[in-house]
Amino acid sequence: MRARGQVLTALLVVLVVTIAAVYLQREVGPRAPAPGPSGVAPSGAWFCPHGGGPEWTVLLEVANPGSESVRIRVTGLSSDKSPHSTAFTVEPGTELLIPAKARGRGASSAIEYFGGWVAGGWVAHAGGGEKGVAAEPCLPEAGQRWYLPDGTTREHQDAYVVVMNPFAADANFTLSLFTDRGSVITTDDWTNVVLRPGRSEAFRLNATALGYGTVSALVDAKVGRVAAASLGISSLGGIRSSDGFLGEPPTRIILPGGFDQGRTDLVVMDPGEAKATLEGTLFGSDEPQPLAGLTQVTTAGSSAQTYPISTAGPSALDISSSTGVVIARRTYGTVADQASTSGARAPAPAWVILPSVAGPPAHPGLVLANPGDVLAEITLSYLPSSEARPSPAPITVQVPPGRTIAAPSAFVEAKPFSAILAVATSGTFVPAATSYSLGQDGVATYAVSLGVAIPDAWVPS
């Protein structure tokens, strides 16, 4: 009898607990998880649609400006093989240089990071009869709508769009082309394209829009998320790559550059139906001045156009528009190589500048643009890579409002293959690596790479 009573008591307890649990689930709901630290992201990813080709060499650059080690996982993507991942650790205050497989035009890489923040970018060196170097920061997120302004399909020029899907589900997107002839080109082959999980593809724009001076691309994903960049190849020598632009087209963009032959092409993509009025300001070594060749220019709407601009020395182009447009700055080296950058939406107080040289001999350069109205006082220090030589001591430079300067060459050339940390104690700025490398005199190739802005939560003290 005692045993039977104990069983009945236990069943009664279970019944009461069950009823209470059901009540709490219905009336109160599940308990919310505790929030994480404000402003801190313990993990994230960089997406690098760098492209490639036969005998090409691509180097991934990963820099850790923080005080703690960060674990990363690097995954290579292509059009025909399953993705392959390798794990690394980036020690505090250092940079890793990681070779990536890039045998095909559609080659891409993904860099996941855990336990901290790192900056990611790439340097691509063409081979197999093709020449030139291209450098860009990787993309901090994937998304559904990408604008890629920089493309031309005239004689001796090939234009590609590299689209990567690093996720575990299919992506479905449509690729449309905007041209300087006022037409938007779509084809059945590039409508509702299915990109399998862990795959990356390159689309040759010449196959659809041959002989155009300007061809810009829109990648519009209806299912899934992707990342995209443009890749330009000249048979006369030179390659360039430019990150795609995610989200609504901005009404302001800042495009730093320098150490080129003085020739700049502004490639403007206007995806809207309404006309946009453009205005530009040139920030150089002297007083800011209206940008000649871009005074009160009005776009045609749903089109793309290239505007030639003359510049001298380190410079930044501050472009505003009445409605949002997407712009790339294409510059030309002193030999035959080209460079391209999609610029920054706004200045920031702290950046990592990744190297843009492909090998020795190298002549690295660093441009610092201050489009604001407050003096920018900037401390530059190195994030050592695997080089054995010691790093020089940090230096401080000042960039007056509305000016663009070149960082001291003695400092920048001390470690051509190491990332530079740039932190302002006053003001904000936009930096870019603008460098030459390879060949007998180190000027055979030319590349420009925008700096990587550091999120507020990870700016070193």
C-alpha positions in Angstrom: 0.0 0.0 0.0 2.9 2.4 0.9 4.5 1.7 -2.5 1.2 2.3 -4.4 0.8 5.6 -2.5 4.3 6.7 -3.5 3.6 5.9 -7.2 0.3 7.9 -7.1 2.2 10.9 -5.5 4.9 10.8 -8.2 2.2 10.7 -10.9 0.4 13.7 -9.3 3.7 15.7 -9.2 4.4 15.0 -12.9 0.8 16.0 -13.8 1.1 19.3 -11.9 4.5 20.1 -13.5 3.2 19.3 -16.9 0.1 21.5 -16.5 2.3 24.4 -15.2 4.7 24.0 -18.2 1.8 24.2 -20.6 0.4 27.3 -18.9 3.7 29.0 -19.0 4.3 28.2 -22.6 0.8 29.5 -23.7 0.5 32.5 -21.4 4.1 33.6 -20.9 6.0 32.2 -23.9 9.5 30.9 -24.2 12.2 32.8 -22.3 14.2 35.1 -24.5 18.0 34.5 -24.7 20.2 37.0 -22.8 21.4 39.8 -25.1 25.1 39.8 -26.2 27.5 42.7 -25.5 26.3 45.9 -27.1 28.0 46.8 -30.4 30.2 43.7 -30.4 30.0 41.0 -33.2 32.0 37.9 -32.1 31.9 36.5 -35.7 31.4 37.5 -39.3 32.5 36.9 -42.8 34.2 38.5 -45.8 33.2 37.6 -49.3 35.9 37.9 -52.0 34.7 37.5 -55.7 38.2 38.0 -57.0 38.0 35.9 -60.2 41.0 34.3 -61.8 42.4 32.6 -64.8 45.0 30.0 -66.0 48.3 30.5 -64.1 46.8 33.4 -62.1 48.0 34.0 -58.5 45.6 35.3 -55.9 46.7 36.2 -52.4 44.1 36.7 -49.6 45.1 39.3 -47.0 43.6 39.0 -43.5 44.7 41.6 -40.9 43.8 41.6 -37.1 44.2 45.0 -35.5 42.8 43.8 -32.2 44.5 42.6 -29.0 43.2 39.0 -29.1 43.8 36.1 -31.5 41.0 35.5 -34.1 40.2 32.2 -35.7 39.3 32.2 -39.4 38.1 29.7 -41.9 38.9 30.3 -45.6 36.8 28.5 -48.2 37.6 28.4 -51.9 34.7 28.5 -54.4 34.6 27.7 -58.1 32.0 26.9 -60.8 32.6 23.1 -61.0 34.1 21.9 -57.7 32.8 21.5 -54.1 34.1 24.2 -51.8 37.2 23.4 -49.7 37.9 25.0 -46.3 41.1 25.6 -44.3 41.4 27.0 -40.8 44.0 29.6 -39.6 44.6 31.8 -36.6 45.4 35.5 -37.0 47.5 36.6 -34.0 46.8 40.1 -32.5 48.4 43.0 -34.4 49.4 40.9 -37.4 48.4 40.0 -40.9 48.2 36.7 -42.8 48.8 36.3 -46.5 47.0 33.2 -47.8 47.3 31.8 -51.4 43.9 31.2 -53.0 43.0 28.8 -55.8 42.0 30.9 -58.9 42.3 28.8 -62.0 39.0 30.0 -63.5 37.3 33.3 -64.2 34.6 32.5 -61.6 37.0 31.8 -58.7 36.0 33.3 -55.3 36.9 32.9 -51.6 35.0 33.3 -48.3 36.7 34.3 -45.1 34.8 33.5 -41.9 36.1 34.9 -38.6 35.4 33.9 -35.0 36.1 35.6 -31.6 37.0 39.0 -33.0 37.2 41.2 -36.1 39.6 41.1 -39.0 39.9 43.0 -42.3 39.9 41.0 -45.5 41.1 41.7 -49.1 42.8 40.3 -52.1 45.6 40.9 -54.6 45.3 39.1 -58.0 48.2 38.8 -60.4 47.3 37.7 -63.9 49.2 34.9 -65.7 49.0 32.5 -68.6 49.7 35.3 -71.2 47.6 37.9 -69.3 49.2 40.7 -67.4 48.5 43.1 -64.6 47.5 43.2 -60.9 44.1 43.9 -59.3 43.5 44.6 -55.6 40.3 45.2 -53.6 38.9 44.8 -50.1 36.5 41.8 -49.7 32.8 42.5 -49.2 31.5 42.5 -45.6 28.1 41.0 -46.5 26.1 39.2 -49.1 22.8 40.5 -50.4 20.1 40.5 -53.1 20.8 43.6 -55.3 24.3 44.5 -56.5 25.3 47.3 -58.8 28.6 47.0 -60.7 29.3 50.1 -62.8 32.8 49.4 -64.2 32.7 47.7 -67.5 33.6 48.3 -71.1 33.4 45.8 -74.1 35.3 47.8 -76.7 38.1 46.2 -78.8 40.8 44.6 -76.7 38.6 44.9 -73.5 36.8 42.0 -71.8 34.3 42.7 -69.0 33.2 40.1 -66.4 30.9 40.0 -63.4 31.9 37.4 -60.8 28.9 36.2 -58.6 29.5 33.9 -55.6 27.0 32.0 -53.5 28.8 30.9 -50.3 25.6 29.6 -48.6 24.0 26.1 -48.3 20.9 26.9 -50.5 20.4 27.8 -54.2 20.5 31.4 -55.2 18.3 32.6 -58.1 19.1 35.9 -59.8 18.8 38.0 -63.0 21.7 39.9 -64.6 20.8 43.1 -66.5 23.1 45.4 -68.4 23.0 49.2 -68.5 24.8 50.9 -71.4 26.0 54.2 -72.7 23.5 53.9 -75.6 20.5 54.3 -73.2 19.4 50.7 -73.4 18.9 48.1 -70.7 19.8 44.6 -72.0 18.4 41.4 -70.6 18.6 37.9 -72.0 16.9 34.6 -71.3 20.2 33.0 -70.5 20.8 35.6 -67.7 17.2 35.6 -66.3 16.5 33.5 -63.3 20.0 32.1 -63.2 20.3 29.3 -60.5 23.7 29.3 -58.7 24.2 26.2 -56.6 25.3 26.3 -53.0 29.1 26.8 -52.5 29.6 27.8 -56.2 30.9 30.9 -58.0 30.4 31.9 -61.7 31.8 34.5 -64.0 29.6 36.2 -66.7 31.3 37.7 -69.7 29.5 40.8 -70.7 31.0 40.9 -74.2 28.8 37.9 -75.0 25.7 40.0 -74.6 26.8 43.6 -75.2 29.8 43.8 -77.5 31.4 47.1 -78.6 30.0 49.3 -75.8 32.1 52.0 -74.3 30.3 51.6 -71.0 28.5 48.5 -69.7 27.3 48.4 -66.1 25.6 45.4 -64.5 22.8 44.8 -62.1 22.6 41.5 -60.2 19.1 41.1 -58.7 18.6 38.0 -56.6 15.0 36.9 -56.1 16.0 33.8 -54.0 19.0 33.7 -51.6 21.9 36.1 -51.2 25.1 36.5 -53.3 28.2 38.7 -53.5 29.6 40.2 -56.7 32.5 42.2 -58.2 33.5 43.3 -61.7 36.6 42.1 -63.4 38.2 43.9 -66.4 40.9 42.4 -68.6 42.7 44.2 -71.4 44.5 42.2 -74.1 46.9 45.2 -74.4 48.0 44.6 -70.8 46.4 45.1 -67.4 43.6 43.9 -65.2 41.3 45.6 -62.7 38.6 44.6 -60.3 36.0 46.6 -58.4 33.6 45.7 -55.6 29.9 45.7 -56.3 27.7 48.1 -54.5 24.9 46.6 -52.3 21.7 48.4 -51.4 20.2 51.7 -52.5 22.5 53.8 -54.7 24.0 56.6 -52.7 23.7 60.3 -53.2 27.4 60.8 -52.3 30.6 58.8 -52.9 34.3 59.5 -52.2 36.9 58.1 -54.6 40.6 58.4 -53.6 43.5 57.6 -55.9 46.9 58.7 -57.1 50.3 57.9 -58.5 48.7 57.4 -61.9 49.4 59.0 -65.3 46.8 61.7 -64.6 44.0 60.1 -66.4 40.8 59.1 -64.6 37.6 57.7 -66.0 34.5 58.1 -63.9 32.0 55.4 -64.7 28.5 56.4 -63.6 25.6 54.0 -63.5 22.2 55.5 -63.1 19.7 52.6 -62.5 16.7 54.9 -61.8 14.2 56.1 -64.4 14.5 59.8 -63.4 17.5 61.9 -64.5 20.2 62.6 -61.9 22.2 65.8 -61.7 25.9 65.3 -60.7 28.3 67.6 -59.0 31.9 66.9 -58.2 34.6 68.4 -56.0 38.3 67.6 -56.4 40.4 67.4 -53.2 44.1 67.6 -54.0 47.1 69.3 -52.5 45.5 72.8 -53.0 42.2 74.3 -52.2 39.1 72.2 -53.1 37.8 73.0 -56.6 34.9 72.0 -58.8 35.7 68.9 -60.8 36.2 70.0 -64.4 34.3 67.8 -66.7 31.6 67.0 -64.2 29.9 70.4 -63.6 26.1 70.1 -63.6 26.2 66.9 -65.6 22.7 65.2 -66.0 22.4 61.5 -66.6 19.9 60.0 -69.0 18.4 57.6 -66.4 18.5 53.8 -66.7 21.9 54.1 -68.4 25.6 54.1 -67.8 28.2 56.7 -68.9 32.0 57.3 -68.7 33.3 60.8 -68.0 37.1 61.4 -68.6 38.7 63.5 -65.8 42.2 64.9 -65.5 43.9 64.8 -62.1 47.4 65.4 -60.8 49.1 63.7 -57.8 47.2 62.2 -54.9 43.5 63.2 -55.2 40.0 62.4 -54.1 36.8 62.9 -56.0 33.8 63.8 -53.9 30.7 63.2 -56.1 27.1 64.0 -55.2 23.9 63.4 -57.1 20.3 64.6 -56.9 19.2 60.9 -56.9 21.3 57.9 -56.1 23.9 56.7 -58.6 26.7 54.2 -58.5 30.2 55.3 -59.5 33.6 53.6 -60.1 36.9 55.5 -60.5 39.1 53.9 -63.2 42.7 55.0 -63.3 45.7 54.1 -65.4 49.3 53.3 -64.4 52.4 54.8 -66.0 52.9 51.6 -68.1 49.8 49.6 -69.3 48.0 48.4 -66.2 44.7 49.8 -64.9 43.0 50.1 -61.5 39.4 50.6 -60.3 37.7 51.4 -57.1 34.0 51.9 -56.1 34.9 54.3 -53.4 33.5 55.0 -49.9 30.1 56.4 -48.9 31.6 58.4 -46.0 34.8 59.0 -44.2 35.6 57.2 -41.0 38.1 57.6 -38.1 39.9 54.2 -38.3 41.0 52.0 -41.2 43.1 49.1 -42.1 45.0 49.6 -45.4 45.9 46.3 -47.0 48.9 46.0 -49.3 48.1 46.3 -53.1 51.5 45.0 -54.4 51.9 41.6 -56.0 55.7 41.0 -55.4 59.1 42.5 -55.6 60.3 44.9 -56.7 57.5 47.0 -55.2 56.7 50.7 -54.9 53.8 51.0 -52.4 51.9 54.2 -51.9 49.3 55.4 -49.5 46.8 58.2 -50.2 44.9 59.9 -47.3 41.9 62.1 -48.2 40.1 64.4 -45.8 36.7 65.5 -47.3 35.6 67.0 -44.0 36.0 70.5 -42.5 38.1 69.4 -39.5 41.8 68.7 -39.4 42.5 65.0 -39.5 45.4 63.9 -37.3 46.2 60.3 -38.2 48.6 57.8 -36.5 50.0 55.2 -38.9 51.4 51.9 -37.6 52.2 48.6 -39.2 50.5 45.2 -38.7 53.4 42.9 -39.3 53.1 40.0 -41.8 55.5 37.1 -42.1 58.4 39.4 -43.2 61.4 39.1 -41.0 62.5 42.8 -41.1 61.3 44.9 -38.1 58.5 47.4 -38.5 59.3 51.1 -38.2 57.9 53.1 -35.3 54.4 54.6 -35.7 54.2 58.1 -37.2 51.6 60.9 -37.1 50.5 62.9 -40.1 48.0 65.7 -40.6 45.6 66.1 -43.4 44.0 69.6 -43.6 40.3 69.9 -44.4 39.5 69.5 -48.1 42.9 68.0 -48.9 44.5 64.8 -50.1 48.1 63.9 -49.2 50.5 61.0 -49.8 51.8 59.3 -46.6 55.6 59.7 -46.2 57.2 57.3 -48.7 60.0 56.3 -46.2 57.4 54.9 -43.9 55.1 53.3 -46.6 58.0 51.6 -48.4 59.6 50.1 -45.3 57.3 47.0 -45.4 55.5 46.8 -48.8 53.7 43.5 -47.9 52.4 44.5 -44.5 49.0 46.1 -43.7 48.9 49.6 -42.1 46.6 50.6 -39.3 45.5 54.2 -39.6 43.6 55.8 -36.6 42.6 59.5 -36.4 42.7 61.3 -33.0 40.8 64.1 -34.6 38.6 64.3 -37.8 37.8 61.5 -40.3 39.3 60.5 -43.6 39.3 58.0 -46.5 42.5 56.1 -47.4 43.6 54.0 -50.4 46.7 51.9 -51.2 47.9 53.0 -54.7 50.9 50.9 -55.7 53.3 49.6 -58.4 55.1 46.3 -58.4 56.9 43.7 -60.5 58.9 44.1 -63.7 62.5 45.2 -64.0 61.9 48.5 -62.2 58.9 47.6 -60.1 56.4 49.6 -62.2 55.1 46.9 -64.5 51.7 46.6 -62.7 49.5 49.1 -61.0 46.7 48.7 -58.4 44.4 50.7 -56.2 42.7 49.3 -53.2 40.3 51.2 -50.8 41.0 50.9 -47.1 38.8 48.8 -44.8 36.9 50.9 -42.2 37.1 49.4 -38.7 33.8 49.1 -36.8 33.6 51.3 -33.7 33.6 48.3 -31.4 36.9 47.1 -32.7 38.9 50.3 -33.0 42.2 49.7 -31.1 42.7 52.0 -28.1 
